[in-house]
């Protein structure tokens, strides 16, 4: 069944109210009673702090809240308890492994998976519990890193999660005026910091324990940025959108390919439609101004056009290409771009008639049955009147013609040209 947008909204609201909202309400109630038990005595608070310090997943699932106003239209509260999903739990463990092994990592950012919230929450956990922890966060624009009042910025998410913690979990003496500044938040108890950077300043703000670079795919100079961050931290995590990264990779590859194909490069093309950026090699005269880059390469090697404003493209229609001799001595006297007519290499043919062996020739002389028969003497003939009559009626002599040749005519065969087997392609040239 296909639903319209107007039909979908009530269905979502119905599911939210009947399914999602009870789950959130139950979690909120559970947290309320968990907090009441934790805050019952100083010892229970101390035990909880120790548990949270050693187990970031536990800390997330008991104390962290997020802000998401998108569900308000469907009956959900804007502030929601942050309960880690299985993939988010994996991310927390992965971040802890990066920290313990001092290795870098890349994270594929999927929409609505809350990856940036999880990483910033992990940084907040360490900012609270690890002495001297220094986190760095960066993005391509400063307004994406820190702009007070803008819930989309990275440090706003950090502040939002921090603000919803119970006071006894926050650093003693923390003052927003003194310790929460633009692009920098300091823990006055353990000197932990989180610092934001953007653009050309990424990685240049001092040493950090861990670094998050959001939207890595859109960072313009990734190589120098990576080098700068690597000098100041042993653990940096690139958070990127895989689709955006793939698009950027394709664009970069196309740009690189375009840069590798220089004006004048000629290739065979399998269709009759000339692709953008190319001309058919059809001998046409084209503008020296419009195609200045191509003219700078081939000049008038294939024709000077009108002699001033145009030049000719090579004409490869119906032609075979041949490698330039360039001093090898096989196809001498050629210059680049010169045309050459067809030719046969000089050669000879031999011909002969088939042998008939020893034989006689007959002829009529006088009577009806006169014959000529070979005699024992050279070139002598004997003539008689009848085949049965052996009495000669006359003698003659066959004159020796001496050494001579006979002309043999060999019939012609073939078509209008000499050619190898071939396939027809269009030749095109980059301009």
Long-range contacts (C-beta under 8 A, 24 or more apart in sequence): 9-74, 12-74, 13-73, 13-74, 13-75, 16-71, 16-74, 16-75, 16-76, 17-74, 17-75, 20-71, 20-76, 21-75, 21-76, 24-76, 24-77, 24-80, 24-81, 27-81, 27-83, 28-81, 31-62, 31-81, 34-62, 35-166, 39-166, 39-168, 45-168, 49-129, 49-169, 52-125, 52-129, 52-169, 53-129, 56-92, 56-96, 56-122, 56-125, 57-84, 57-89, 57-92, 57-93, 59-125, 60-84, 60-92, 60-118, 60-121, 60-125, 63-165, 63-166, 63-169, 64-121, 64-124, 64-161, 64-164, 64-165, 65-161, 65-164, 66-114, 66-117, 66-157, 66-160, 66-161, 67-151, 67-160, 79-164, 82-114, 82-117, 82-121, 82-161, 84-118, 87-113, 88-113, 88-114, 88-115, 88-118, 91-115, 91-118, 91-119, 92-118, 92-122, 95-119, 95-122, 95-210, 95-237, 96-122, 98-210, 98-235, 98-237, 99-209, 99-210, 99-235, 102-234, 102-235, 103-234, 103-235, 104-235, 104-236, 104-237, 104-238, 105-237, 105-238, 106-216, 106-237, 106-238, 106-240, 107-237, 107-238, 107-239, 107-240, 108-240, 108-241, 108-242, 109-214, 109-215, 109-239, 109-240, 109-241, 109-242, 110-242, 111-241, 115-239, 116-154, 116-157, 116-212, 116-214, 116-239, 117-157, 117-161, 119-212, 119-237, 119-239, 120-154, 120-157, 120-158, 120-161, 120-212, 121-161, 123-158, 123-194, 123-210, 123-212, 124-158, 124-161, 124-162, 124-194, 126-192, 126-209, 126-210, 127-185, 127-187, 127-192, 127-193, 127-194, 128-169, 128-170, 128-171, 128-187, 128-192, 130-190, 130-192, 130-209, 131-190, 131-191, 131-192, 132-190, 132-191, 132-192, 132-209, 133-190, 133-192, 133-193, 133-209, 134-192, 134-193, 134-194, 134-195, 134-206, 134-207, 134-208, 134-209, 135-192, 135-193, 135-194, 135-195, 135-208, 135-209, 135-210, 135-211, 135-212, 136-194, 136-195, 136-196, 136-197, 136-203, 136-205, 136-208, 136-210, 136-211, 136-212, 136-229, 136-232, 136-233, 136-236, 137-194, 137-195, 137-196, 137-197, 137-211, 137-212, 137-213, 137-214, 138-196, 138-197, 138-198, 138-202, 138-203, 138-211, 138-212, 138-213, 138-214, 138-229, 139-198, 139-213, 139-214, 139-215, 140-198, 140-199, 140-215, 140-218, 140-219, 140-220, 141-198, 141-199, 142-183, 142-196, 142-198, 142-199, 144-198, 144-214, 144-215, 145-183, 145-196, 145-197, 145-198, 146-182, 146-183, 146-196, 148-182, 154-196, 154-212, 154-214, 155-183, 155-185, 155-194, 155-196, 158-185, 158-194, 159-185, 202-228, 202-229, 203-227, 203-228, 203-229, 203-230, 203-231, 203-232, 204-228, 204-232, 205-232, 206-232, 207-232, 207-233, 208-232, 208-233, 209-233, 209-235, 210-235, 210-236, 210-237, 211-235, 211-236, 211-237, 212-236, 212-237, 212-239, 213-237, 213-238, 213-239, 214-239, 215-239, 215-240, 215-241, 215-244, 216-240, 216-245, 217-241, 217-244, 217-245, 217-247, 217-248, 218-244, 218-248, 261-430, 262-297, 262-430, 263-293, 263-294, 263-296, 263-297, 263-430, 263-431, 264-294, 264-297, 264-298, 264-429, 264-430, 265-429, 265-430, 266-314, 266-316, 266-427, 266-428, 266-429, 266-430, 267-427, 267-428, 268-425, 268-426, 268-427, 268-428, 269-425, 269-426, 269-427, 269-428, 270-425, 270-426, 271-426, 272-426, 274-426, 274-428, 275-428, 277-430, 277-431, 278-428, 278-429, 278-430, 278-431, 279-313, 279-428, 279-429, 279-431, 280-313, 280-426, 280-427, 280-428, 281-313, 281-314, 281-315, 281-316, 281-317, 281-426, 281-427, 281-428, 281-429, 282-313, 282-315, 282-316, 282-317, 283-312, 283-313, 283-314, 283-315, 283-317, 284-312, 284-313, 285-310, 285-311, 285-312, 285-313, 286-310, 286-311, 286-312, 286-313, 291-431, 293-431, 294-429, 294-430, 294-431, 298-337, 301-336, 301-337, 302-337, 313-429, 314-427, 314-429, 316-427, 317-427, 320-419, 320-422, 321-427, 342-417, 342-418, 344-418, 349-410, 351-408, 351-410, 352-408, 353-406, 353-408, 365-394, 366-393
